[in-house]
Amino acid sequence: MQEPSETEFVFIPRKMNIKMTLEVCVMEKAKEGGEIYVPYDQREGNESIVYFTRDLSAEGLKKVYRKIRSSLKGKIAVKLHTGEQYGPNIVPRSWVKELFASEMDHPTIVETNTFYEGDRDTTEKHRKTIEVNGWDFAPVDIMDEEGTENFPVPNGKWFSSMSMGSHMSNYDSMLVLTHFKGHTMGGFGGSNKNIGIGCADGKIGKGMIHQNPETNDIWSIQKEEFMERMTESSAATVAHFGKNIAFINVMRNMSVSCDCEGRRAEKVVTPNVGILASLDILAIDQACVDIVFSMKEEERHALVERITSRHGLRQLSYMKEMGMGNDRYVLIDLDNEEKRIYPGDCVKDLKPFEDDHQGDYPNQE
């Protein structure tokens, strides 16, 4: 690797005895406006296909998967958030187990270790958490267990490459299976967050996204700059898999907190909606956000406040600027003869949130 030029900086993770350095791009200011929601009729460009079902069950998950599975070839990685120990809101393991058994050919769950100290910051603790949370019905690959690999960031402003778990290059395809919810820093956690943070390795890559190397604060990068860095990390994964990547977002148990917070997550107040699938990462995250903004004020208030206060909408506008997808889409209703519908149709007659206990743990302490 070439030495960084004088217009670049070297990121060296704190609290780590690492000789490795990473080349990053010229430092620039982040574009503002991440708190501003852009209505559909004010967007321009092509439309991508997004599939939707209200069926929040293993059958619903399989239904949307069948619409996007043709893009997945060879050895398939399934990137999902396995959660902190006993996290109450993660995608039900029984749904995923049934999807794997009936629709997929020996997929592998993939994760990386966390940047913060907790249940998953070392491989040993991470594997224990995976066992506790019931993800032991399939192989689980902690992708940074044996090191890191730099993956190019196409047209990056902050980075020319992102440090990922080295095992990511072992897979031919990736299914990004995401629990859509709020997020303490990102405003919302959709497919972009799932791979933008979740494929970056636990100490170097995640540090590049979260921490200004001149400070000891590991969460020093926030708002628009954080969204842009996270999105560039996501772009590296999307570019690596090319046409062999697909996305599913589950709009269920949508706390304003990420699954990283486990049992400390704030109480869910947003109604459950359904499951979406697409081959376009921007379109699926944009559709989920549009659905949230289409809810009644009392239904959407908490989640919209979380998204806008963190300037999380910059995730969407930056994905579009980077050419990662379209923020316009055709929403297909799989429950009604595959007719075209709109976000407002997805939120008609929503029921107040009630815990279905499908995420309960039989041996919870």
Residue pairs with C-beta under 8 A, 6 or more apart in sequence:
1 21
1 23
1 150
2 23
4 10
4 21
4 23
4 24
7 26
7 27
8 23
8 24
8 25
8 26
8 27
9 24
9 27
9 213
10 21
10 22
10 24
10 213
11 21
11 22
11 24
11 204
11 207
11 208
11 213
12 18
12 21
12 213
13 203
13 204
13 207
13 211
14 207
14 211
14 213
14 216
14 218
16 203
16 204
18 203
18 204
20 148
20 204
22 150
22 159
22 161
22 163
22 204
22 208
23 160
23 161
24 158
24 159
24 160
24 208
25 156
25 157
25 158
25 159
25 160
26 157
27 158
28 157
28 158
29 225
30 223
30 224
30 225
30 227
30 228
30 314
31 224
31 228
31 314
31 317
31 318
32 224
32 311
33 224
33 311
33 313
33 314
33 317
34 187
34 223
34 224
34 227
34 310
34 311
34 312
34 313
34 314
34 315
34 317
35 308
35 309
35 311
35 313
36 313
37 289
37 293
37 308
37 313
38 313
38 317
38 327
40 290
40 328
40 343
43 327
43 328
44 328
45 320
45 326
45 327
45 328
46 326
46 328
47 283
47 326
47 328
47 329
47 330
48 278
48 279
48 280
48 282
48 283
48 325
48 326
48 328
48 329
48 330
49 278
49 279
49 280
49 283
49 329
49 330
49 332
50 276
50 277
50 278
50 280
50 283
50 284
50 287
50 329
50 330
50 331
50 332
51 64
51 67
51 68
51 276
51 277
51 278
51 332
51 334
52 64
52 274
52 275
52 276
52 287
52 331
52 332
52 333
52 334
52 341
52 346
53 60
53 63
53 64
53 274
53 275
53 333
53 334
53 335
54 60
54 273
54 274
54 335
54 346
55 63
55 274
55 275
55 335
56 250
56 252
56 272
56 274
56 275
56 356
57 95
58 92
58 94
58 95
58 98
58 99
60 274
60 275
61 95
61 96
61 98
61 99
61 248
61 250
61 275
62 98
62 99
62 102
62 103
63 275
63 334
64 248
64 275
64 276
64 277
64 334
65 99
65 103
65 175
65 248
65 277
66 103
67 277
67 332
67 334
68 246
68 247
68 248
68 277
68 278
68 279
69 103
69 104
69 246
71 173
71 243
71 244
71 245
71 246
71 279
72 173
72 174
72 175
72 244
72 246
73 172
73 173
73 244
74 171
74 172
74 173
74 244
75 108
75 170
75 171
75 172
75 173
76 104
76 105
76 107
76 108
76 171
76 172
76 173
76 174
76 175
77 107
77 108
77 109
77 110
77 141
77 168
77 171
77 173
77 174
77 175
78 96
78 100
78 104
78 107
78 108
78 109
78 110
78 138
78 174
78 175
78 177
79 110
79 111
79 174
79 175
79 176
79 177
79 194
79 195
79 198
79 199
80 91
80 96
80 109
80 111
80 177
80 178
80 179
80 194
81 90
81 91
81 178
81 179
81 189
81 194
81 198
81 258
81 259
81 260
82 90
82 109
82 111
82 120
82 129
82 130
82 133
82 135
82 140
83 89
83 90
83 129
83 133
83 259
83 260
83 262
84 118
84 119
84 120
84 129
84 259
84 260
84 261
84 262
84 263
85 119
85 129
85 132
85 133
85 262
85 263
86 132
86 133
86 262
86 263
86 361
86 364
86 365
87 133
87 259
87 261
87 262
87 263
87 265
87 359
88 253
88 263
88 265
88 355
88 359
88 360
89 179
89 181
89 252
89 253
89 254
89 255
89 259
89 265
89 268
89 359
90 133
90 179
90 259
90 359
91 177
91 179
91 250
91 252
92 358
92 359
93 133
93 134
93 135
93 137
94 358
95 358
96 177
97 137
97 138
100 107
100 137
100 138
106 139
107 138
107 175
108 138
108 139
108 140
108 141
108 171
109 135
109 138
109 139
109 140
109 141
110 140
110 141
110 143
110 165
110 167
110 168
110 171
110 174
110 199
111 120
111 126
111 130
111 140
111 141
111 142
111 143
111 198
112 142
112 143
112 144
112 164
112 165
112 198
112 199
112 200
112 201
112 202
112 205
112 206
113 120
113 121
113 122
113 123
113 126
113 142
113 144
113 145
113 201
113 202
113 203
114 120
114 121
114 126
114 202
114 206
114 260
115 121
115 202
115 203
115 206
115 207
115 210
115 211
115 218
116 218
116 260
118 125
118 260
119 125
119 126
119 128
119 129
119 262
120 126
120 129
121 202
123 142
123 145
126 142
127 140
127 142
130 136
130 140
132 361
132 363
133 361
134 361
141 167
141 170
142 165
142 167
143 164
143 165
143 166
143 167
143 168
143 199
143 201
144 164
144 165
144 166
144 167
144 201
144 202
145 165
145 167
146 166
146 167
147 166
148 163
148 164
148 165
148 166
148 201
148 204
148 205
149 163
149 164
149 165
149 166
149 168
149 169
150 161
150 162
150 163
150 164
151 161
151 162
151 164
151 168
151 236
151 237
151 239
151 240
152 160
152 161
152 236
152 239
153 159
153 160
153 161
153 162
153 232
153 233
153 235
153 236
153 239
154 235
154 236
154 239
154 322
154 323
155 322
155 323
156 232
156 235
157 228
157 232
158 225
158 228
158 229
158 232
159 208
159 229
159 232
159 233
159 236
161 236
162 200
162 205
162 208
162 232
162 233
162 236
163 200
163 201
163 204
163 205
163 208
164 199
164 200
164 201
164 205
164 236
164 237
165 199
165 201
166 201
168 199
168 237
168 240
169 240
171 241
172 244
173 241
173 244
173 245
173 246
174 195
174 237
174 241
174 244
174 245
174 246
175 245
175 246
175 247
175 248
176 191
176 194
176 195
176 245
176 246
176 247
176 248
176 281
177 194
177 248
177 250
178 189
178 190
178 191
178 193
178 194
178 247
178 248
178 249
178 250
179 189
179 250
179 252
179 253
179 259
180 188
180 189
180 190
180 249
180 250
180 251
180 254
180 288
181 188
181 189
181 253
181 254
181 255
181 256
181 257
181 258
181 259
182 188
182 189
182 254
182 255
182 256
182 257
182 258
182 302
182 303
182 306
182 307
183 189
183 193
183 257
183 258
183 306
183 310
183 312
184 257
184 258
184 260
184 261
184 310
185 210
185 219
185 222
185 226
185 310
186 193
186 226
186 227
186 230
186 258
186 310
186 312
186 315
187 227
187 306
187 307
187 308
187 309
187 310
187 311
187 312
187 313
187 315
188 285
188 288
188 289
188 292
188 303
188 306
188 307
188 312
188 315
189 258
189 259
190 249
190 284
190 285
190 288
190 289
190 315
191 234
191 247
191 249
191 281
191 284
191 285
192 230
192 231
192 234
192 281
192 282
192 285
192 315
192 319
193 230
193 234
193 258
193 315
195 233
195 234
195 237
195 238
196 209
196 230
196 231
196 232
196 233
196 234
196 237
197 206
197 209
197 230
197 233
199 205
199 233
199 234
199 236
199 237
200 206
200 208
200 209
200 233
205 233
207 218
208 229
208 233
209 221
209 226
209 229
209 230
209 233
210 218
210 219
210 220
210 221
210 226
211 217
211 218
211 219
211 220
211 221
212 220
212 221
221 229
222 310
223 310
223 311
223 314
224 311
224 314
227 311
227 312
227 314
227 315
227 318
228 314
228 318
230 315
231 315
231 318
231 319
231 322
231 324
232 322
234 281
234 319
234 324
235 319
235 322
235 324
237 245
238 245
238 281
238 324
243 279
245 279
245 281
246 277
246 278
246 279
247 277
247 278
247 279
247 280
247 281
247 284
248 275
248 276
248 277
248 284
249 275
249 276
249 277
249 284
249 285
249 288
250 275
251 272
251 273
251 274
251 275
251 276
251 288
251 291
252 272
252 273
252 275
253 268
253 272
253 353
253 355
253 359
254 268
254 270
254 272
254 273
254 292
254 303
255 265
255 266
255 267
255 268
255 270
256 266
256 302
256 303
256 305
256 306
257 264
257 265
257 266
258 265
259 265
268 353
268 355
269 302
269 353
270 292
270 295
270 299
270 300
270 302
270 303
270 353
271 295
271 299
271 347
271 350
271 351
271 352
271 353
272 350
272 351
272 353
273 291
273 346
273 347
273 350
274 346
276 284
276 287
276 288
277 284
278 284
278 287
278 329
280 325
280 326
280 329
281 319
281 324
281 325
282 316
282 319
282 320
282 324
282 325
282 326
282 327
283 325
283 326
283 327
283 328
283 329
285 315
285 316
285 319
286 316
286 327
286 329
287 329
287 331
287 343
289 307
289 313
289 316
290 343
291 343
291 346
291 347
292 300
292 303
292 304
292 307
293 300
293 304
293 343
294 300
294 343
294 344
294 346
294 347
295 347
295 350
296 347
296 350
299 347
299 350
306 312
307 313
316 327
317 327
319 325
319 327
320 326
320 327
330 340
331 340
331 341
331 342
331 343
331 345
331 346
332 338
332 339
332 340
332 341
333 339
333 340
333 341
333 345
